[in-house]
Amino acid sequence: MHLPAAPTIAPMLAKRADALPEGAGWIFEPKWDGFRTLVFRDGDELLLQSRDEKPMDRYFPELRAPLLEQLPPRCALDGEIVVAGANGLDFEALQQRIHPAASRVARLARETPAAIVFFDLLCEGERDLRARPFAERRAALEALLARAAPPLHLTPATRERAVAQDWFERFEGAGLDGVVAKAESDAYQPGKRVMLKVKHARECDCVVAGFRWHKGEQGRAVGSLLLGLYDDAGTLHHVGVCASFTAARRRELVEELAPHRTDALADHPWAAWGGADAAAQRMPGAKSRWSGGKDLSWEALRPELVVEVAYDHMQGTRFRHTAHFRRWRRDKPPRACTYAQLEVAAPHELAAIFAGRR
């Protein structure tokens, strides 16, 4: 491709903030929960590039025709591929699209078609816009997508902090996981964390039913704790992990967990994974297309410990991202760690989000 902004380009990133910034000079957007994607077009050549700079075209064949029909002949845009379900964005359905079998991808493209939401413009024709202020790039993007039709969308944007705060509280039920703040004057800075993201943060109590060793430190340092919640039938489901420990804390956890490793598999609720019960739950040690060859083997613990963790978003029955350790809850029985304690955000129609963009 011969574009002013040609692949490959690392996308501009965001750093976490506790609250939306005050004052003038900011443009706010909903934070989409999908696959970050840069789209490059040069005539009939089209490339969908992932955040880690890999091609994604084969996984979303249904997007090729509308992108060629609606985008100008030469351009590069930044956006997010999403799948919208009946109750909002469906990240699990999106994950299923990354599959080696073309027949499966084609079937899912019909059953759960993807959309793409754009929020930045890197170049158009011979104009390289990366050095221009974001406010100018946003105006050019709005003009370019003025007549965009699904599955192409322009993300909503506002300069009003109160509107952005309303989005933060109201749109979560649609699967959006926060708000992004961009300085009007910022250039596009590939690979740098210059934007701000404010994400939802909640706490819940989970059963610790296993752990993984820290990479390269087996027997000396704990890498992550495997978390579980009980459903109404009394089944303990794996809901994710908590991590982000300091080096010293990793070593301390080895000693703290040791008493709970004895005979841990004897009556462990996850001991049968790999057999007939495997389909009913998510196995924490299973390889997947997302594991990238990582060692996901795990060590069982008797499900006696309860930990309070912070999390930002539930995707179905699991934490969407890694949870963060807060404290041990020695005062709470494991059986009290149920899904019922979780705060549930009411679904909100995605159509309302797109309708509000103008």
ABEGO torsion letter per residue (X at the ends): XBBABBOBBBBBBBBBBABBBBEBGBBBBBBBBBBBBBBBBBEABBBBBBAAGBBAAAABAAAAAAAAAABBABBBBBBBBBBBBAAEBBAAAAAAABBABAAAAAAAAAABBBBBBBABBABBEABBAAABBAAAAAAAAAAAAAABBOABBBBBBBABAAAAAAAAAAAAAAGBAEBBBBBAABBBBBGBBABBBBBBBBBBBBBBAEBBBBBGABGABBABBBBBBBBAAGBBBBAEBBBGBBAAAAAAAAAAAAAAABGAAAABAAAABGBAAAAABBBAABBBAAAGGBBABBBBBBBABBBBBBBABBBEABBABBBBBABBBAABBAAABBAAABBBBBBBBAAAAAAAAX
